[in-house]
């Protein structure tokens, strides 16, 4: 595996992100980067790259069963009825 680019760390622990990497990640001044331990290697990525759909799929790997419009209306009705009965 050939390295994309190289950086040198300063005495204060700062690292410059090479232009090729900045372009590849689509980052610029003020961008936030995430550093993740991936079992023996460190992965750097732009923070907040996940869409709401990515997060939904991670939380709910099995999609819910499809419902008809009438089934959804009946479910909403039942939920409202239960909620209002508690008051």
N, CA, C and O atoms as a Maestro MAE file, in Angstrom:
{
 s_m_m2io_version
 :::
 2.0.0
}

f_m_ct {
 s_m_title
 :::
 protein
 m_atom[348] {
  # First column is atom index #
  i_m_mmod_type
  r_m_x_coord
  r_m_y_coord
  r_m_z_coord
  i_m_residue_number
  s_m_chain_name
  s_m_pdb_residue_name
  s_m_pdb_atom_name
  i_m_atomic_number
  :::
  1 25 0.846 -1.174 0.000 1 A "UNK " " N  " 7
  2 3 0.000 0.000 0.000 1 A "UNK " " CA " 6
  3 2 0.896 1.243 0.000 1 A "UNK " " C  " 6
  4 15 1.775 1.370 0.852 1 A "UNK " " O  " 8
  5 25 0.686 2.129 -0.920 2 A "UNK " " N  " 7
  6 3 1.473 3.352 -1.052 2 A "UNK " " CA " 6
  7 2 0.772 4.482 -0.313 2 A "UNK " " C  " 6
  8 15 -0.441 4.656 -0.425 2 A "UNK " " O  " 8
  9 25 1.563 5.257 0.454 3 A "UNK " " N  " 7
  10 3 1.000 6.368 1.211 3 A "UNK " " CA " 6
  11 2 0.489 7.454 0.271 3 A "UNK " " C  " 6
  12 15 1.102 7.734 -0.759 3 A "UNK " " O  " 8
  13 25 -0.635 8.059 0.632 4 A "UNK " " N  " 7
  14 3 -1.212 9.160 -0.137 4 A "UNK " " CA " 6
  15 2 -0.346 10.408 0.006 4 A "UNK " " C  " 6
  16 15 -0.136 11.137 -0.963 4 A "UNK " " O  " 8
  17 25 0.160 10.655 1.224 5 A "UNK " " N  " 7
  18 3 0.989 11.826 1.509 5 A "UNK " " CA " 6
  19 2 1.678 11.617 2.843 5 A "UNK " " C  " 6
  20 15 1.371 10.671 3.569 5 A "UNK " " O  " 8
  21 25 2.611 12.503 3.164 6 A "UNK " " N  " 7
  22 3 3.330 12.441 4.438 6 A "UNK " " CA " 6
  23 2 3.242 13.781 5.150 6 A "UNK " " C  " 6
  24 15 3.134 14.826 4.509 6 A "UNK " " O  " 8
  25 25 3.288 13.747 6.497 7 A "UNK " " N  " 7
  26 3 3.300 14.949 7.323 7 A "UNK " " CA " 6
  27 2 4.355 14.775 8.396 7 A "UNK " " C  " 6
  28 15 4.770 13.659 8.705 7 A "UNK " " O  " 8
  29 25 4.788 15.905 8.965 8 A "UNK " " N  " 7
  30 3 5.722 15.878 10.077 8 A "UNK " " CA " 6
  31 2 5.049 16.558 11.266 8 A "UNK " " C  " 6
  32 15 4.397 17.591 11.118 8 A "UNK " " O  " 8
  33 25 5.218 15.960 12.454 9 A "UNK " " N  " 7
  34 3 4.615 16.515 13.658 9 A "UNK " " CA " 6
  35 2 5.551 17.549 14.275 9 A "UNK " " C  " 6
  36 15 6.767 17.359 14.307 9 A "UNK " " O  " 8
  37 25 4.967 18.657 14.770 10 A "UNK " " N  " 7
  38 3 5.750 19.686 15.439 10 A "UNK " " CA " 6
  39 2 5.976 19.287 16.898 10 A "UNK " " C  " 6
  40 15 5.414 18.302 17.376 10 A "UNK " " O  " 8
  41 25 6.798 20.056 17.590 11 A "UNK " " N  " 7
  42 3 7.073 19.809 19.005 11 A "UNK " " CA " 6
  43 2 5.784 19.895 19.826 11 A "UNK " " C  " 6
  44 15 5.643 19.194 20.828 11 A "UNK " " O  " 8
  45 25 4.848 20.745 19.413 12 A "UNK " " N  " 7
  46 3 3.573 20.898 20.127 12 A "UNK " " CA " 6
  47 2 2.562 19.811 19.769 12 A "UNK " " C  " 6
  48 15 1.444 19.831 20.284 12 A "UNK " " O  " 8
  49 25 2.916 18.873 18.911 13 A "UNK " " N  " 7
  50 3 2.013 17.791 18.522 13 A "UNK " " CA " 6
  51 2 1.088 18.149 17.386 13 A "UNK " " C  " 6
  52 15 0.119 17.433 17.132 13 A "UNK " " O  " 8
  53 25 1.362 19.240 16.694 14 A "UNK " " N  " 7
  54 3 0.515 19.646 15.574 14 A "UNK " " CA " 6
  55 2 0.993 18.990 14.289 14 A "UNK " " C  " 6
  56 15 2.184 18.745 14.098 14 A "UNK " " O  " 8
  57 25 0.037 18.714 13.417 15 A "UNK " " N  " 7
  58 3 0.327 18.084 12.126 15 A "UNK " " CA " 6
  59 2 -0.364 18.891 11.039 15 A "UNK " " C  " 6
  60 15 -1.532 19.252 11.184 15 A "UNK " " O  " 8
  61 25 0.339 19.174 9.962 16 A "UNK " " N  " 7
  62 3 -0.278 19.818 8.798 16 A "UNK " " CA " 6
  63 2 -0.912 18.736 7.939 16 A "UNK " " C  " 6
  64 15 -0.325 17.677 7.717 16 A "UNK " " O  " 8
  65 25 -2.103 19.013 7.464 17 A "UNK " " N  " 7
  66 3 -2.782 18.056 6.589 17 A "UNK " " CA " 6
  67 2 -2.366 18.374 5.160 17 A "UNK " " C  " 6
  68 15 -2.630 19.474 4.675 17 A "UNK " " O  " 8
  69 25 -1.721 17.431 4.477 18 A "UNK " " N  " 7
  70 3 -1.259 17.676 3.114 18 A "UNK " " CA " 6
  71 2 -2.413 18.037 2.170 18 A "UNK " " C  " 6
  72 15 -3.552 17.617 2.375 18 A "UNK " " O  " 8
  73 25 -2.099 18.815 1.143 19 A "UNK " " N  " 7
  74 3 -3.096 19.293 0.186 19 A "UNK " " CA " 6
  75 2 -3.862 18.133 -0.456 19 A "UNK " " C  " 6
  76 15 -5.078 18.226 -0.626 19 A "UNK " " O  " 8
  77 25 -3.182 17.055 -0.812 20 A "UNK " " N  " 7
  78 3 -3.864 15.912 -1.432 20 A "UNK " " CA " 6
  79 2 -4.923 15.334 -0.495 20 A "UNK " " C  " 6
  80 15 -6.010 14.955 -0.930 20 A "UNK " " O  " 8
  81 25 -4.595 15.270 0.795 21 A "UNK " " N  " 7
  82 3 -5.531 14.715 1.775 21 A "UNK " " CA " 6
  83 2 -6.694 15.677 1.985 21 A "UNK " " C  " 6
  84 15 -7.847 15.252 2.058 21 A "UNK " " O  " 8
  85 25 -6.396 16.982 2.082 22 A "UNK " " N  " 7
  86 3 -7.464 17.974 2.240 22 A "UNK " " CA " 6
  87 2 -8.442 17.909 1.075 22 A "UNK " " C  " 6
  88 15 -9.657 17.963 1.267 22 A "UNK " " O  " 8
  89 25 -7.906 17.793 -0.127 23 A "UNK " " N  " 7
  90 3 -8.760 17.705 -1.317 23 A "UNK " " CA " 6
  91 2 -9.591 16.432 -1.286 23 A "UNK " " C  " 6
  92 15 -10.786 16.454 -1.580 23 A "UNK " " O  " 8
  93 25 -8.961 15.337 -0.933 24 A "UNK " " N  " 7
  94 3 -9.645 14.038 -0.913 24 A "UNK " " CA " 6
  95 2 -10.773 14.024 0.114 24 A "UNK " " C  " 6
  96 15 -11.838 13.459 -0.133 24 A "UNK " " O  " 8
  97 25 -10.530 14.659 1.288 25 A "UNK " " N  " 7
  98 3 -11.546 14.693 2.343 25 A "UNK " " CA " 6
  99 2 -12.546 15.833 2.158 25 A "UNK " " C  " 6
  100 15 -13.609 15.840 2.780 25 A "UNK " " O  " 8
  101 25 -12.203 16.791 1.304 26 A "UNK " " N  " 7
  102 3 -13.073 17.937 1.096 26 A "UNK " " CA " 6
  103 2 -13.106 18.847 2.313 26 A "UNK " " C  " 6
  104 15 -14.167 19.344 2.690 26 A "UNK " " O  " 8
  105 25 -11.947 19.067 2.930 27 A "UNK " " N  " 7
  106 3 -11.873 19.903 4.131 27 A "UNK " " CA " 6
  107 2 -11.053 21.150 3.864 27 A "UNK " " C  " 6
  108 15 -10.264 21.210 2.922 27 A "UNK " " O  " 8
  109 25 -11.257 22.144 4.717 28 A "UNK " " N  " 7
  110 3 -10.524 23.398 4.634 28 A "UNK " " CA " 6
  111 2 -10.414 23.998 6.020 28 A "UNK " " C  " 6
  112 15 -10.672 23.315 7.010 28 A "UNK " " O  " 8
  113 25 -10.034 25.270 6.109 29 A "UNK " " N  " 7
  114 3 -9.904 25.917 7.412 29 A "UNK " " CA " 6
  115 2 -11.198 25.817 8.218 29 A "UNK " " C  " 6
  116 15 -12.284 26.091 7.706 29 A "UNK " " O  " 8
  117 25 -11.068 25.424 9.470 30 A "UNK " " N  " 7
  118 3 -12.225 25.297 10.354 30 A "UNK " " CA " 6
  119 2 -12.900 23.936 10.312 30 A "UNK " " C  " 6
  120 15 -13.779 23.663 11.130 30 A "UNK " " O  " 8
  121 25 -12.511 23.082 9.384 31 A "UNK " " N  " 7
  122 3 -13.113 21.745 9.310 31 A "UNK " " CA " 6
  123 2 -12.681 20.915 10.508 31 A "UNK " " C  " 6
  124 15 -11.585 21.097 11.039 31 A "UNK " " O  " 8
  125 25 -13.535 20.019 10.923 32 A "UNK " " N  " 7
  126 3 -13.225 19.134 12.044 32 A "UNK " " CA " 6
  127 2 -12.922 17.748 11.494 32 A "UNK " " C  " 6
  128 15 -13.654 17.223 10.656 32 A "UNK " " O  " 8
  129 25 -11.834 17.165 11.979 33 A "UNK " " N  " 7
  130 3 -11.432 15.826 11.566 33 A "UNK " " CA " 6
  131 2 -11.602 14.862 12.727 33 A "UNK " " C  " 6
  132 15 -11.384 15.229 13.882 33 A "UNK " " O  " 8
  133 25 -11.990 13.640 12.427 34 A "UNK " " N  " 7
  134 3 -12.093 12.577 13.431 34 A "UNK " " CA " 6
  135 2 -10.903 11.647 13.269 34 A "UNK " " C  " 6
  136 15 -10.486 11.343 12.152 34 A "UNK " " O  " 8
  137 25 -10.365 11.202 14.385 35 A "UNK " " N  " 7
  138 3 -9.271 10.234 14.400 35 A "UNK " " CA " 6
  139 2 -9.823 8.993 15.077 35 A "UNK " " C  " 6
  140 15 -10.278 9.061 16.219 35 A "UNK " " O  " 8
  141 25 -9.789 7.860 14.391 36 A "UNK " " N  " 7
  142 3 -10.402 6.640 14.907 36 A "UNK " " CA " 6
  143 2 -9.385 5.508 14.909 36 A "UNK " " C  " 6
  144 15 -8.616 5.356 13.961 36 A "UNK " " O  " 8
  145 25 -9.384 4.711 15.983 37 A "UNK " " N  " 7
  146 3 -8.514 3.542 16.078 37 A "UNK " " CA " 6
  147 2 -9.201 2.383 15.377 37 A "UNK " " C  " 6
  148 15 -10.298 1.976 15.760 37 A "UNK " " O  " 8
  149 25 -8.557 1.861 14.360 38 A "UNK " " N  " 7
  150 3 -9.134 0.766 13.579 38 A "UNK " " CA " 6
  151 2 -8.227 -0.463 13.706 38 A "UNK " " C  " 6
  152 15 -7.721 -0.979 12.710 38 A "UNK " " O  " 8
  153 25 -8.035 -0.915 14.935 39 A "UNK " " N  " 7
  154 3 -7.249 -2.117 15.200 39 A "UNK " " CA " 6
  155 2 -5.874 -2.115 14.553 39 A "UNK " " C  " 6
  156 15 -5.663 -2.819 13.565 39 A "UNK " " O  " 8
  157 25 -4.961 -1.366 15.069 40 A "UNK " " N  " 7
  158 3 -3.603 -1.365 14.546 40 A "UNK " " CA " 6
  159 2 -3.302 -0.228 13.591 40 A "UNK " " C  " 6
  160 15 -2.144 -0.038 13.216 40 A "UNK " " O  " 8
  161 25 -4.295 0.527 13.188 41 A "UNK " " N  " 7
  162 3 -4.056 1.690 12.334 41 A "UNK " " CA " 6
  163 2 -5.022 2.793 12.744 41 A "UNK " " C  " 6
  164 15 -6.081 2.526 13.313 41 A "UNK " " O  " 8
  165 25 -4.656 4.001 12.458 42 A "UNK " " N  " 7
  166 3 -5.489 5.148 12.793 42 A "UNK " " CA " 6
  167 2 -6.090 5.692 11.504 42 A "UNK " " C  " 6
  168 15 -5.380 5.920 10.524 42 A "UNK " " O  " 8
  169 25 -7.387 5.896 11.513 43 A "UNK " " N  " 7
  170 3 -8.107 6.392 10.342 43 A "UNK " " CA " 6
  171 2 -8.523 7.836 10.618 43 A "UNK " " C  " 6
  172 15 -9.074 8.140 11.676 43 A "UNK " " O  " 8
  173 25 -8.256 8.714 9.667 44 A "UNK " " N  " 7
  174 3 -8.655 10.118 9.778 44 A "UNK " " CA " 6
  175 2 -9.756 10.363 8.758 44 A "UNK " " C  " 6
  176 15 -9.632 9.994 7.590 44 A "UNK " " O  " 8
  177 25 -10.834 10.992 9.214 45 A "UNK " " N  " 7
  178 3 -11.933 11.299 8.297 45 A "UNK " " CA " 6
  179 2 -12.570 12.624 8.699 45 A "UNK " " C  " 6
  180 15 -12.424 13.087 9.831 45 A "UNK " " O  " 8
  181 25 -13.258 13.202 7.774 46 A "UNK " " N  " 7
  182 3 -13.993 14.433 8.047 46 A "UNK " " CA " 6
  183 2 -15.131 14.100 9.007 46 A "UNK " " C  " 6
  184 15 -15.861 13.134 8.788 46 A "UNK " " O  " 8
  185 25 -15.286 14.883 10.057 47 A "UNK " " N  " 7
  186 3 -16.348 14.638 11.041 47 A "UNK " " CA " 6
  187 2 -17.703 14.964 10.416 47 A "UNK " " C  " 6
  188 15 -17.811 15.830 9.548 47 A "UNK " " O  " 8
  189 25 -18.729 14.257 10.872 48 A "UNK " " N  " 7
  190 3 -20.081 14.536 10.412 48 A "UNK " " CA " 6
  191 2 -20.349 14.117 8.989 48 A "UNK " " C  " 6
  192 15 -21.153 14.747 8.302 48 A "UNK " " O  " 8
  193 25 -19.699 13.071 8.531 49 A "UNK " " N  " 7
  194 3 -19.895 12.614 7.161 49 A "UNK " " CA " 6
  195 2 -21.112 11.725 6.994 49 A "UNK " " C  " 6
  196 15 -21.461 11.361 5.871 49 A "UNK " " O  " 8
  197 25 -21.753 11.377 8.072 50 A "UNK " " N  " 7
  198 3 -22.853 10.429 7.984 50 A "UNK " " CA " 6
  199 2 -24.171 11.157 7.774 50 A "UNK " " C  " 6
  200 15 -24.465 12.147 8.443 50 A "UNK " " O  " 8
  201 25 -24.945 10.659 6.849 51 A "UNK " " N  " 7
  202 3 -26.264 11.247 6.612 51 A "UNK " " CA " 6
  203 2 -27.243 10.655 7.632 51 A "UNK " " C  " 6
  204 15 -26.934 9.668 8.300 51 A "UNK " " O  " 8
  205 25 -28.399 11.255 7.740 52 A "UNK " " N  " 7
  206 3 -29.414 10.720 8.644 52 A "UNK " " CA " 6
  207 2 -29.808 9.306 8.209 52 A "UNK " " C  " 6
  208 15 -30.168 8.470 9.038 52 A "UNK " " O  " 8
  209 25 -29.739 9.053 6.926 53 A "UNK " " N  " 7
  210 3 -30.066 7.704 6.437 53 A "UNK " " CA " 6
  211 2 -29.017 6.693 6.883 53 A "UNK " " C  " 6
  212 15 -29.367 5.569 7.241 53 A "UNK " " O  " 8
  213 25 -27.730 7.070 6.870 54 A "UNK " " N  " 7
  214 3 -26.665 6.180 7.352 54 A "UNK " " CA " 6
  215 2 -26.880 5.834 8.823 54 A "UNK " " C  " 6
  216 15 -26.744 4.679 9.225 54 A "UNK " " O  " 8
  217 25 -27.214 6.840 9.614 55 A "UNK " " N  " 7
  218 3 -27.426 6.632 11.049 55 A "UNK " " CA " 6
  219 2 -28.644 5.743 11.269 55 A "UNK " " C  " 6
  220 15 -28.607 4.838 12.102 55 A "UNK " " O  " 8
  221 25 -29.727 5.997 10.526 56 A "UNK " " N  " 7
  222 3 -30.945 5.185 10.646 56 A "UNK " " CA " 6
  223 2 -30.643 3.720 10.334 56 A "UNK " " C  " 6
  224 15 -31.084 2.823 11.052 56 A "UNK " " O  " 8
  225 25 -29.889 3.485 9.257 57 A "UNK " " N  " 7
  226 3 -29.560 2.102 8.881 57 A "UNK " " CA " 6
  227 2 -28.672 1.428 9.918 57 A "UNK " " C  " 6
  228 15 -28.780 0.221 10.133 57 A "UNK " " O  " 8
  229 25 -27.792 2.198 10.565 58 A "UNK " " N  " 7
  230 3 -26.942 1.628 11.614 58 A "UNK " " CA " 6
  231 2 -27.776 1.253 12.840 58 A "UNK " " C  " 6
  232 15 -27.527 0.227 13.474 58 A "UNK " " O  " 8
  233 25 -28.767 2.085 13.170 59 A "UNK " " N  " 7
  234 3 -29.603 1.818 14.335 59 A "UNK " " CA " 6
  235 2 -30.661 0.752 14.071 59 A "UNK " " C  " 6
  236 15 -31.000 -0.030 14.959 59 A "UNK " " O  " 8
  237 25 -31.177 0.728 12.856 60 A "UNK " " N  " 7
  238 3 -32.248 -0.197 12.497 60 A "UNK " " CA " 6
  239 2 -31.854 -0.998 11.248 60 A "UNK " " C  " 6
  240 15 -32.333 -0.714 10.150 60 A "UNK " " O  " 8
  241 25 -30.969 -2.010 11.421 61 A "UNK " " N  " 7
  242 3 -30.488 -2.760 10.257 61 A "UNK " " CA " 6
  243 2 -31.584 -3.526 9.525 61 A "UNK " " C  " 6
  244 15 -31.471 -3.789 8.327 61 A "UNK " " O  " 8
  245 25 -32.648 -3.884 10.249 62 A "UNK " " N  " 7
  246 3 -33.773 -4.575 9.608 62 A "UNK " " CA " 6
  247 2 -34.866 -3.530 9.389 62 A "UNK " " C  " 6
  248 15 -35.410 -2.998 10.357 62 A "UNK " " O  " 8
  249 25 -35.194 -3.229 8.132 63 A "UNK " " N  " 7
  250 3 -36.201 -2.202 7.878 63 A "UNK " " CA " 6
  251 2 -37.570 -2.629 8.415 63 A "UNK " " C  " 6
  252 15 -37.883 -3.819 8.441 63 A "UNK " " O  " 8
  253 25 -38.380 -1.666 8.841 64 A "UNK " " N  " 7
  254 3 -39.710 -2.008 9.346 64 A "UNK " " CA " 6
  255 2 -40.597 -2.555 8.229 64 A "UNK " " C  " 6
  256 15 -40.382 -2.285 7.047 64 A "UNK " " O  " 8
  257 25 -41.586 -3.319 8.634 65 A "UNK " " N  " 7
  258 3 -42.518 -3.882 7.661 65 A "UNK " " CA " 6
  259 2 -43.323 -2.744 7.028 65 A "UNK " " C  " 6
  260 15 -43.651 -1.757 7.687 65 A "UNK " " O  " 8
  261 25 -43.629 -2.899 5.765 66 A "UNK " " N  " 7
  262 3 -44.423 -1.885 5.073 66 A "UNK " " CA " 6
  263 2 -45.858 -1.928 5.581 66 A "UNK " " C  " 6
  264 15 -46.407 -2.998 5.846 66 A "UNK " " O  " 8
  265 25 -46.447 -0.763 5.711 67 A "UNK " " N  " 7
  266 3 -47.823 -0.647 6.185 67 A "UNK " " CA " 6
  267 2 -48.632 0.129 5.154 67 A "UNK " " C  " 6
  268 15 -48.114 1.000 4.456 67 A "UNK " " O  " 8
  269 25 -49.897 -0.206 5.081 68 A "UNK " " N  " 7
  270 3 -50.785 0.545 4.184 68 A "UNK " " CA " 6
  271 2 -51.174 1.851 4.884 68 A "UNK " " C  " 6
  272 15 -50.973 2.012 6.088 68 A "UNK " " O  " 8
  273 25 -51.720 2.750 4.123 69 A "UNK " " N  " 7
  274 3 -52.167 4.027 4.680 69 A "UNK " " CA " 6
  275 2 -53.210 3.798 5.760 69 A "UNK " " C  " 6
  276 15 -53.163 4.442 6.809 69 A "UNK " " O  " 8
  277 25 -54.143 2.897 5.523 70 A "UNK " " N  " 7
  278 3 -55.200 2.603 6.507 70 A "UNK " " CA " 6
  279 2 -54.604 2.021 7.781 70 A "UNK " " C  " 6
  280 15 -55.051 2.357 8.878 70 A "UNK " " O  " 8
  281 25 -53.592 1.145 7.655 71 A "UNK " " N  " 7
  282 3 -52.946 0.583 8.841 71 A "UNK " " CA " 6
  283 2 -52.247 1.671 9.653 71 A "UNK " " C  " 6
  284 15 -52.290 1.647 10.883 71 A "UNK " " O  " 8
  285 25 -51.604 2.623 8.979 72 A "UNK " " N  " 7
  286 3 -50.942 3.727 9.678 72 A "UNK " " CA " 6
  287 2 -51.961 4.592 10.403 72 A "UNK " " C  " 6
  288 15 -51.759 4.962 11.559 72 A "UNK " " O  " 8
  289 25 -53.061 4.916 9.719 73 A "UNK " " N  " 7
  290 3 -54.110 5.728 10.351 73 A "UNK " " CA " 6
  291 2 -54.666 5.019 11.582 73 A "UNK " " C  " 6
  292 15 -54.870 5.653 12.617 73 A "UNK " " O  " 8
  293 25 -54.912 3.716 11.484 74 A "UNK " " N  " 7
  294 3 -55.436 2.945 12.616 74 A "UNK " " CA " 6
  295 2 -54.427 2.938 13.767 74 A "UNK " " C  " 6
  296 15 -54.819 3.038 14.930 74 A "UNK " " O  " 8
  297 25 -53.143 2.821 13.458 75 A "UNK " " N  " 7
  298 3 -52.102 2.832 14.488 75 A "UNK " " CA " 6
  299 2 -52.025 4.175 15.195 75 A "UNK " " C  " 6
  300 15 -51.878 4.234 16.416 75 A "UNK " " O  " 8
  301 25 -52.123 5.247 14.431 76 A "UNK " " N  " 7
  302 3 -52.107 6.590 15.022 76 A "UNK " " CA " 6
  303 2 -53.328 6.782 15.919 76 A "UNK " " C  " 6
  304 15 -53.224 7.297 17.032 76 A "UNK " " O  " 8
  305 25 -54.488 6.357 15.409 77 A "UNK " " N  " 7
  306 3 -55.723 6.466 16.182 77 A "UNK " " CA " 6
  307 2 -55.584 5.729 17.517 77 A "UNK " " C  " 6
  308 15 -55.942 6.266 18.565 77 A "UNK " " O  " 8
  309 25 -55.065 4.504 17.476 78 A "UNK " " N  " 7
  310 3 -54.911 3.699 18.686 78 A "UNK " " CA " 6
  311 2 -53.930 4.348 19.661 78 A "UNK " " C  " 6
  312 15 -54.162 4.338 20.869 78 A "UNK " " O  " 8
  313 25 -52.850 4.904 19.151 79 A "UNK " " N  " 7
  314 3 -51.856 5.564 20.012 79 A "UNK " " CA " 6
  315 2 -52.443 6.791 20.681 79 A "UNK " " C  " 6
  316 15 -52.242 6.999 21.877 79 A "UNK " " O  " 8
  317 25 -53.166 7.605 19.929 80 A "UNK " " N  " 7
  318 3 -53.795 8.807 20.485 80 A "UNK " " CA " 6
  319 2 -54.829 8.413 21.544 80 A "UNK " " C  " 6
  320 15 -54.933 9.048 22.593 80 A "UNK " " O  " 8
  321 25 -55.582 7.367 21.254 81 A "UNK " " N  " 7
  322 3 -56.610 6.900 22.191 81 A "UNK " " CA " 6
  323 2 -55.962 6.446 23.511 81 A "UNK " " C  " 6
  324 15 -56.446 6.782 24.592 81 A "UNK " " O  " 8
  325 25 -54.864 5.682 23.412 82 A "UNK " " N  " 7
  326 3 -54.161 5.223 24.622 82 A "UNK " " CA " 6
  327 2 -53.562 6.399 25.379 82 A "UNK " " C  " 6
  328 15 -53.644 6.464 26.606 82 A "UNK " " O  " 8
  329 25 -52.959 7.330 24.642 83 A "UNK " " N  " 7
  330 3 -52.343 8.493 25.268 83 A "UNK " " CA " 6
  331 2 -53.372 9.342 25.995 83 A "UNK " " C  " 6
  332 15 -53.156 9.748 27.137 83 A "UNK " " O  " 8
  333 25 -54.484 9.608 25.337 84 A "UNK " " N  " 7
  334 3 -55.520 10.450 25.937 84 A "UNK " " CA " 6
  335 2 -56.241 9.747 27.077 84 A "UNK " " C  " 6
  336 15 -56.769 10.420 27.963 84 A "UNK " " O  " 8
  337 25 -56.284 8.436 27.087 85 A "UNK " " N  " 7
  338 3 -56.957 7.689 28.151 85 A "UNK " " CA " 6
  339 2 -56.190 7.839 29.460 85 A "UNK " " C  " 6
  340 15 -56.788 7.703 30.528 85 A "UNK " " O  " 8
  341 25 -54.901 8.112 29.417 86 A "UNK " " N  " 7
  342 3 -54.094 8.244 30.642 86 A "UNK " " CA " 6
  343 2 -54.333 9.568 31.348 86 A "UNK " " C  " 6
  344 15 -54.003 9.699 32.527 86 A "UNK " " O  " 8
  345 25 -54.891 10.541 30.668 87 A "UNK " " N  " 7
  346 3 -55.060 11.880 31.259 87 A "UNK " " CA " 6
  347 2 -56.239 11.950 32.152 87 A "UNK " " C  " 6
  348 15 -56.518 13.003 32.725 87 A "UNK " " O  " 8
  :::
 }
 m_bond[347] {
  # First column is bond index #
  i_m_from
  i_m_to
  i_m_order
  :::
  1 1 2 1
  2 2 3 1
  3 3 4 2
  4 3 5 1
  5 5 6 1
  6 6 7 1
  7 7 8 2
  8 7 9 1
  9 9 10 1
  10 10 11 1
  11 11 12 2
  12 11 13 1
  13 13 14 1
  14 14 15 1
  15 15 16 2
  16 15 17 1
  17 17 18 1
  18 18 19 1
  19 19 20 2
  20 19 21 1
  21 21 22 1
  22 22 23 1
  23 23 24 2
  24 23 25 1
  25 25 26 1
  26 26 27 1
  27 27 28 2
  28 27 29 1
  29 29 30 1
  30 30 31 1
  31 31 32 2
  32 31 33 1
  33 33 34 1
  34 34 35 1
  35 35 36 2
  36 35 37 1
  37 37 38 1
  38 38 39 1
  39 39 40 2
  40 39 41 1
  41 41 42 1
  42 42 43 1
  43 43 44 2
  44 43 45 1
  45 45 46 1
  46 46 47 1
  47 47 48 2
  48 47 49 1
  49 49 50 1
  50 50 51 1
  51 51 52 2
  52 51 53 1
  53 53 54 1
  54 54 55 1
  55 55 56 2
  56 55 57 1
  57 57 58 1
  58 58 59 1
  59 59 60 2
  60 59 61 1
  61 61 62 1
  62 62 63 1
  63 63 64 2
  64 63 65 1
  65 65 66 1
  66 66 67 1
  67 67 68 2
  68 67 69 1
  69 69 70 1
  70 70 71 1
  71 71 72 2
  72 71 73 1
  73 73 74 1
  74 74 75 1
  75 75 76 2
  76 75 77 1
  77 77 78 1
  78 78 79 1
  79 79 80 2
  80 79 81 1
  81 81 82 1
  82 82 83 1
  83 83 84 2
  84 83 85 1
  85 85 86 1
  86 86 87 1
  87 87 88 2
  88 87 89 1
  89 89 90 1
  90 90 91 1
  91 91 92 2
  92 91 93 1
  93 93 94 1
  94 94 95 1
  95 95 96 2
  96 95 97 1
  97 97 98 1
  98 98 99 1
  99 99 100 2
  100 99 101 1
  101 101 102 1
  102 102 103 1
  103 103 104 2
  104 103 105 1
  105 105 106 1
  106 106 107 1
  107 107 108 2
  108 107 109 1
  109 109 110 1
  110 110 111 1
  111 111 112 2
  112 111 113 1
  113 113 114 1
  114 114 115 1
  115 115 116 2
  116 115 117 1
  117 117 118 1
  118 118 119 1
  119 119 120 2
  120 119 121 1
  121 121 122 1
  122 122 123 1
  123 123 124 2
  124 123 125 1
  125 125 126 1
  126 126 127 1
  127 127 128 2
  128 127 129 1
  129 129 130 1
  130 130 131 1
  131 131 132 2
  132 131 133 1
  133 133 134 1
  134 134 135 1
  135 135 136 2
  136 135 137 1
  137 137 138 1
  138 138 139 1
  139 139 140 2
  140 139 141 1
  141 141 142 1
  142 142 143 1
  143 143 144 2
  144 143 145 1
  145 145 146 1
  146 146 147 1
  147 147 148 2
  148 147 149 1
  149 149 150 1
  150 150 151 1
  151 151 152 2
  152 151 153 1
  153 153 154 1
  154 154 155 1
  155 155 156 2
  156 155 157 1
  157 157 158 1
  158 158 159 1
  159 159 160 2
  160 159 161 1
  161 161 162 1
  162 162 163 1
  163 163 164 2
  164 163 165 1
  165 165 166 1
  166 166 167 1
  167 167 168 2
  168 167 169 1
  169 169 170 1
  170 170 171 1
  171 171 172 2
  172 171 173 1
  173 173 174 1
  174 174 175 1
  175 175 176 2
  176 175 177 1
  177 177 178 1
  178 178 179 1
  179 179 180 2
  180 179 181 1
  181 181 182 1
  182 182 183 1
  183 183 184 2
  184 183 185 1
  185 185 186 1
  186 186 187 1
  187 187 188 2
  188 187 189 1
  189 189 190 1
  190 190 191 1
  191 191 192 2
  192 191 193 1
  193 193 194 1
  194 194 195 1
  195 195 196 2
  196 195 197 1
  197 197 198 1
  198 198 199 1
  199 199 200 2
  200 199 201 1
  201 201 202 1
  202 202 203 1
  203 203 204 2
  204 203 205 1
  205 205 206 1
  206 206 207 1
  207 207 208 2
  208 207 209 1
  209 209 210 1
  210 210 211 1
  211 211 212 2
  212 211 213 1
  213 213 214 1
  214 214 215 1
  215 215 216 2
  216 215 217 1
  217 217 218 1
  218 218 219 1
  219 219 220 2
  220 219 221 1
  221 221 222 1
  222 222 223 1
  223 223 224 2
  224 223 225 1
  225 225 226 1
  226 226 227 1
  227 227 228 2
  228 227 229 1
  229 229 230 1
  230 230 231 1
  231 231 232 2
  232 231 233 1
  233 233 234 1
  234 234 235 1
  235 235 236 2
  236 235 237 1
  237 237 238 1
  238 238 239 1
  239 239 240 2
  240 239 241 1
  241 241 242 1
  242 242 243 1
  243 243 244 2
  244 243 245 1
  245 245 246 1
  246 246 247 1
  247 247 248 2
  248 247 249 1
  249 249 250 1
  250 250 251 1
  251 251 252 2
  252 251 253 1
  253 253 254 1
  254 254 255 1
  255 255 256 2
  256 255 257 1
  257 257 258 1
  258 258 259 1
  259 259 260 2
  260 259 261 1
  261 261 262 1
  262 262 263 1
  263 263 264 2
  264 263 265 1
  265 265 266 1
  266 266 267 1
  267 267 268 2
  268 267 269 1
  269 269 270 1
  270 270 271 1
  271 271 272 2
  272 271 273 1
  273 273 274 1
  274 274 275 1
  275 275 276 2
  276 275 277 1
  277 277 278 1
  278 278 279 1
  279 279 280 2
  280 279 281 1
  281 281 282 1
  282 282 283 1
  283 283 284 2
  284 283 285 1
  285 285 286 1
  286 286 287 1
  287 287 288 2
  288 287 289 1
  289 289 290 1
  290 290 291 1
  291 291 292 2
  292 291 293 1
  293 293 294 1
  294 294 295 1
  295 295 296 2
  296 295 297 1
  297 297 298 1
  298 298 299 1
  299 299 300 2
  300 299 301 1
  301 301 302 1
  302 302 303 1
  303 303 304 2
  304 303 305 1
  305 305 306 1
  306 306 307 1
  307 307 308 2
  308 307 309 1
  309 309 310 1
  310 310 311 1
  311 311 312 2
  312 311 313 1
  313 313 314 1
  314 314 315 1
  315 315 316 2
  316 315 317 1
  317 317 318 1
  318 318 319 1
  319 319 320 2
  320 319 321 1
  321 321 322 1
  322 322 323 1
  323 323 324 2
  324 323 325 1
  325 325 326 1
  326 326 327 1
  327 327 328 2
  328 327 329 1
  329 329 330 1
  330 330 331 1
  331 331 332 2
  332 331 333 1
  333 333 334 1
  334 334 335 1
  335 335 336 2
  336 335 337 1
  337 337 338 1
  338 338 339 1
  339 339 340 2
  340 339 341 1
  341 341 342 1
  342 342 343 1
  343 343 344 2
  344 343 345 1
  345 345 346 1
  346 346 347 1
  347 347 348 2
  :::
 }
}
